[in-house]
């Protein structure tokens, strides 16, 4: 890790496996379903939470509290303490064994790094050593824990780097687990909302996948060295509540005459990002550009699933248009394209997508989101700044290095509360430079 040219070492002090506090008895197994399986060739999903604090003993006490709380919360979320396996028919599943499995907890020390050093960091290279399982594919959960947590002592606080196996849970489940863990650490004897663990209620089709060796998405260039992986930059653009209101107001200034609904906050911000990234890429008018959103399907499936459904219940929704049409038309044009795609993704469309996939399973790579794409993951609805383990809210919440490609966007709620939104985006370096100077994108006069 570098800071002003000075290397700051992170020393690993130890590793332990944390298991549920109480033995669960017989071996627990849970079939992975169609919503889970396409993500086996993604990387572990990484999150970084930074907390202020100070003092050697305080760090030790924080770690002890976190480990104790983890042991309690894993009684409900025991699938996170397991490993991937296959049944006798070759169908992937989560397996949990009291004697073998657990969550990997790594303790580390980085006394030369402060919380402020990290909260001001735009990219992710400085986070790499603070979050475990960089470049580890979800398929490797066959022999690795499905959750790894690195707790690092900083000069004035603690960093919590988490790596979740994306083949067994999505963002909604991730933050349900994190909120529940924090609830226990704050003194609750039990969690307020237990996870709904019966994933076959959402889809009960058994799909055999012949996957043995992990594919390497990073090597999948279309023509060898002729198309090298672009050098990406990451940046967080912070849009205040008033900025979000301004964007939404502009998109809804000329309501469509067909009687369709006003554009939502998400649709308004999404088209704002899509149009300005497309402009910064300097695409030809006839070039296609794709917008992709990983949409929560809990309320879309039939029958609907509870918010506490544990697993993946997301699907990628794709829509495309010509770059010239997107940038030359007013923003409501692109917003309507996004809105129609989202509204069309109902229970019937979800079922058809599942049947199509089950008939010819395709394991996606993390960058299969489309040409010239803007792809949105995460959600500003996730309560990331409510994850308080007893020493206050996080100073910052960020994504790690995994699953990033040109055009990947993560949305987080703003730290100040209200309706502000942080836009964490990865782009090719030259495109990012243009976006940083785009006053209309930044809402600067």
N, C-alpha and C positions, 0 to 999 in steps of 0.2 A: 504494500500500500504506500502510495507516495503522497506527500503533502509539501508543496513548495520545494520539490526536489529531494526531500529527506525521506528515506525509507523508514517506515514505522512498522516494526514487526508485530505480528499477532502470534502469541504463543499458546498452543493448545495445552491445557493443564490436565485434561482427563476426559474420558468418555464413559458413560454408563447407559444401560438399558433400563428404562422406567416402564414397569408393567402396571396393569390395574391393581389397586390395593388389595382387592379381594379376588381369590381364584374364581374363575367363571365356570369351572367344572369341565364338562365334556368339551371336546374340540368344537370350536365355532366356525361355521363355513357360510359363505354368502356368494351366490352366483353373480358375476358381473353381467350386466345387461347391455342391450344395444346402445343405450345412451353413454355407457362407460367405455366400451371397447375401442372406438375410433381414436382414443387419446393415448393408446399404448406407446406410440412412437413420438409423442410429445416428451419434453423434459419435465422433471419435477417442477412444480409451481412454487416459486420462491417469494417470500415476503420478508421485509425488514421493518422492525418496530424499534424506535429509539426512545429511551426513557432517561430522564435526569435523575441523578442521585449521586452520592459521594461516599467515600470511605470504604476501607477493606471489609470491615465487619458488615456494613450495610449490604455490600454486594453478596457476601456469603449468606446473609439472611434472606436476601431476595432469591437467590438460587435455591436455597432450601425450601422456601415457600412455594416456588414455582414447581419444583419436583414433587412436593407433597400434593399440591393441587392437581398436578398432571396425573398422579396415581389415582386420585379420586375421580376425575372427569373421564378417565379411560374406562371406568366401569360401565359407563353409558356408551362411549364412543370406542368400544373395544376394537372395531374394525381398523382404526388407525394404528393399533398396536400390532397388527398382523403382518402377513406377507402375501404376495400373489402366489397362486398355485393353479393347478388344472385338475379337473375331475377325470374320471376314467374315460370320458368321451372327448377329452381335450378342450372342454369349455373352461375359460378362465374364471377364477373365483378369488375371494379374499378368504384366507385361512388364519385363524388365531389359535395358538396353542399356549396354554399357561406356562409351560416349562421352557419354551423356546423363544417366544417373541416379545416385542416391546418397542417403545419409541427410543430412538437414539438421542441422548442429550450430551452435547459437547460443551465443556467449559473452557473458556479461553481468556487471555489477558492481553489488552492493548492499552497500556497505561499512557502512551504518548498521544492518544487520539481523543479528542473531546467530542461531545455530542454536537456542538456547533460546527466542528470540522465537517461532520457528516450531513447535517441538515442543510448546509449550504452547497452541497455537492450536486451538480446537475446530472452527471453521468452515473454509470453503475460500476465502473472498473474499481472504484474505491470500496465498493460494497462486497466485492467478490469473496474476500477472505472472511467476511462476517456472516456469510450464509453458506450452509453446507450443500453438498451434492450439485456443484456446478457441472453442467454437461452430462448429468446422469439421466438416462431415459427411464420413463415410467416402467417399461418392460423389465428393467433391472430390479424392480420390486419382487421378482421371483426369488432373489437372494439378498435383498437389502430391506431394511425397515421402510414402512410406508410413510413415516414421518420422522424427520430429523430436525432437532432444534439446537442451535448454537447460541449459548449465552456468553457474551463477551464483556469483561469488565473494561470500561472506558475510563478516561481520566476523571470524568464527572458524571458517570452514569452507567447504563447497561444497554447493550444492543441485543435484540432477540431476532436471530435469523432463522426462519422456518422454511423447510422444504417439504412440500406435500406431494404425494403421488397423485397426479392429475387423473389417472385411470380410475381412481376410486372416489373422487369428490370434486365438486365445482366450487365456485366462489361463494355461493350462498352457504354451502355446507362448511366451507373453510371458516367463514366469519361466525357462523353459529357455534362451531367448536371453540374458536378463540374467545368469544364472548362468554361461553359456558365455563371455560377454564378460568378466566378472570373472575367470574362470579364466585367460584369455589375459593379462589385465593383471597377474595375480599371477605370471606368468613361464612358464606352460605354453606349449609350442610348438604344441600343437593341442588342440582341445576333446575331452573324454572321451566325450561322447555327441553324435554328429552328428545333425542333424535329418532326419527321414523326410519327404521332400518330395513324394512321389507321392500327392497328395490324391485323385486319381481312383480309387485303390485303396479308398477309403472310400465313394465314390459317383461313378458315372461317367455320370450323366444330364445331358445338355446342356440348359440352360434359358436361353432367350432372354428378356431383360428390356428393355422399352422405357423406359429411364430416361435422361433428358437433363438437365433442370433439377433441381437439388437441392431436394427438398421442405423445408419449414421446420417441424419438429416443434413448435417453441415457439409457432407461430401457430395451432396446431390446437386451439383451444378449441371446445367443442361449441356454444356459442351466443353468439359474439362477446363483448362486454364483460360479459354476464350471468354468465359463469363465468371470472373472471380467474384467471391462474396463481397458486396460493397462494404466500405468502412462506415459503420453507423455511429451516430451520435444520439445521446438521449438528453432530453430536457423536460423540465416540469414548467408548464405555463399555468399560472394561478389566476383563475377568473373569479373575481369577487361576486357576491350576490347581486350587486347592481349591474356588473358586467353581464352576468347570465340573463338578468331581466332585460337588458338592452338587446342582447342577441335574440332572445325569444320574441321580444316586441317587434323587432325588424322583420323577422321571418313571418310573423302573423299580421303584418301591416296591411296586406292585401289578401283577405280571406278568399279561398277558392270558391268559384261560383257553383260548384257541384254539390255543395252542402256537406263536404267532408269535415271531420273534426279539426279543431285548431291543432297546430303542431305542438307537441309536448316539449318540455325542457330538453329531454334527451335528443329528440329529432332536430330541434333548433341548433343545439350545440354540435351535434353530429355533422349537419350540413355545413356549419361554419368551418369546422376542421377539414372536412372533405374538400370543400371548394378551395380553401387557401393552400392546402397541401398540394392539390392538383395544379394550382397556379404556380406554386414554387417549383414544381417538377418541370415546368415548361414543356408539357406534353403537346403534341400536335393536336389540332382540333378533332381529328378523326380517331385518335387513340382512345381505346376504352379504359375506363377506370372503374374499379370495383369497390363497393362499400360492403363490409362484412361486420355483422354484430353477432356475438355469441349470446343468444337470448335465453333467458330463464323460461322453461316450459312447464313449471309446476302448476300454474293456473290455466295453461293452454291444453294440457292433455285431458283425455276423457277416459275415466273420471279424473277430476283434478287431484293433485297430490298436495299434502300439507306443506307449508313453508319449511317445516322441520325435516322434510324428506332428506335423508343422508345419501349422497352419491352424486353422480352427474345427472342433471336433468336440464341440460342445455343443448341447443342445436345452433349451428352457424346458419345465419340467414344472409344470403348473398343477393346483391342487386348491382346493376352496372348501367353505365350510360357513357356517351362520348364526352371526352374532356371539354370539347368546345361547347357542347350543350350545357354542361354543368357550370362552367365559368362565365359564359356569356349571358345566361339567363339569370333572373333574380333568384335569391336564395330559396324562395318558396318552391321553385322547380325541383331542386335537389331534395328538399325536405319532403315533397310529395312522393318522390321516387322511394325514399326510405320508408315513409309512412305506409305506403301501399304494400311494400315487401313485408313489413312487420305485421300489418293487419292480416295479410293473406296467410300468415304462418299459424293456422289454427289447428285444431285436433286432427282434422282430416289430412292436412298437409304434413303434419308431424308423423302420422301413421304411414302415409305413403313414402316419406323419406326413410322411415325405419324399414319398411318392407323392401324397398329398393336396395338399401344397404345390406340387409340380411341375405338377399338373393345373390349378391356379389360384393362381399365385404371388402372395403378399401381402408387401409390404415393410413390416416392422414399424417403428413409431416407438419411440424409446427408452422411452416411458412406457406402452406397450401391455401392461402386466403384469397388468391386471385391476383390478376395482373394490375400493376399500378394501384395497389389497394390501400385503403385505410380500413383497418380492422380494429374493432373496439372490444376489449375485454374488461372485466371488473365492472363495478357500478358505483356511482356516487351514493346509492342507497345503502351500501354496506356500512355498518356502524364501526368503521375502523378506529375512530378516535374515542370510542366508548370502551375500548379494551384496556381497562384499568385494573391492574392486579393488586392494588392497594397502595400504590405510590404515585398515583396521578395518571393523567392521560398521556399517550405517547407524544413526543415532540414532533415526530415525523413518521409517516408510513410510506414505504416505497416497495416497488417490485425489484427482484434481483435480475441477474443477467440472462437467465434461461428464457426460452421461448420468445426471443426478440427477433424481429426482422423489419425490413424497411416498410414503415407504415403501421406498425403495431402501436396501439394506443391503450393505455390503462387510465380509467377515470376513477378518481377518489373524491370523497367529500373533502371540502376545505377544512383546515384545522380550526378556524375561528367559529365553526358552527354556522347556522343559517343555511343558505342555499348556494354558497360558493362551491366551486368545483376545481380540483387540480387535474390538469391534463398532462399525463406523462407519456411522451411520444418518442419513438425511435425513427430516425430518418437518415438517409444518406447525407454525409457531411455538408455538401454544397447546397442541398435542398434545405437543410436545417438553417443554414446561414441566411438564406433568402427569407425563410419564414420568420426568423428573428427580427428581420428588418421590415416586415409587413405591418405597417401601422394599422391598416384596416383589420387585420387578424388580431392584433394586440389591443384594438379599440383605443388607439392613441390618435389625438387630433393632429 
